[in-house]
Amino acid sequence: MFDNFLVFLAKHPRIIPEPLLRGLFLCAADICWLLHIGGVQQLERNLRHVLESRDGSVSQTMLRKTSHKGMRSYFTYFAEAMTVGGQSDERLLARARPIGPGLPICKELVHDNPGSAPMAISHQGNWDYEGFLAADVIAPVTVTAERLKNQKLLDVFIEIRKRMDITVLLTGQPHLIEKLEGALAKPHVLVPLLADRDLSRYGEFVHAFGSTIRVARGPATLALDTGKPLFVVNMFRERLHGEARRKAGIGYGYVVDLSAPIDIAQFRGLPREDAIHAISQAWVDVWSRDISAHPEDWHMLQPIFIEDLDISRLKDVPDEVMAELRQIQNSDHAGKNGM
């Protein structure tokens, strides 16, 4: 029933005034946060890693404050996703601005010349705004998306993104990596892959925030196989004022931070699996620095740290990861016995 309501909203993006819709979604975010439902507990487990890694320790008050901001940021994205089809190009472009050392490099490579580039992105900000901005400033994008249970909801979002110059390939289809490599073989194409969580039984274990997380192998694999430089994109919210606020029609916009490219040549002498791991660790190192600076905009409501994963469901777990997990479990067990 709720999915059908979302389909209706997405197809009729002007039927509810945007300020009212945003208010309704923020109210829902506050309720979920207060009642600790809708993934809030897992969000706080993830944020604890980030905040403790950054600050050394974190109080429950700070954790709750950050998770509250995170839920409101997350639900704001949903409100924006329901209304994106009804916004003008000018308004959408006013809601996001690009920065970062990789911006001029990527523009020269992909916009000014017939190049292409893979990118690693994460659960941050607003992917629709990000993709539309990329298509306007640099080049059209080809992305992957998880297949939804509600086909009508999936179809309407694919159609909206198609109108925004965003091509969607669904995960789980055969030869997906080959299709993405085919996209990168064309001129003036960006391929940003959502990679800070791996949905398959296979993934790459890397270090982040004082622990180990499991990320998708896609960005590293594409970069290694094509030899193209890998860019890392982070996205966080900023308050808008004056003319910028008037153009955007809202009080907050997004900053899209494009990293300097990771040079793949330095990893070419490694065995393939070692190279994929090293490239994955390299982009995660870049990505995690911005997450630490803006943890409230990381919408990770699912388990990704090894402490929370069901290792029995995963394939090819490295011995060192199993050893780390056993050490954590033994430490937790000793702590409980000492209470």
ABEGO torsion letter per residue (X at the ends): XAAAAAAAAAABAAABBAAAAAAAAAAAAAAAAAAGBGGAAAAAAAAAAAAAAAAGBBBAAAAAAAAAAAAAAAAAAAAAAAAAAABBAAAAAAABBBBEAAAAAAAAAAAABBBBBBBBBBBBEBAAAAAAAAAAAABBBBBBBBBBABAAAAAAAAAAAAAAGBBBBBBGBBGAAAAAAAAAABBGBBBBBBAABBABABBBBBBBGGBBBBBBAAAAAAAAAAGBBBBBBBBBBBBBBEAAAAAAGBABBBBBBBBBBBBAAAAAABBAAAAAAAAAAAAAAAAAAAAAABAAABBBABBABAAABBAAABBGBBAAAAAAAAAAAAAAAAAAAAX
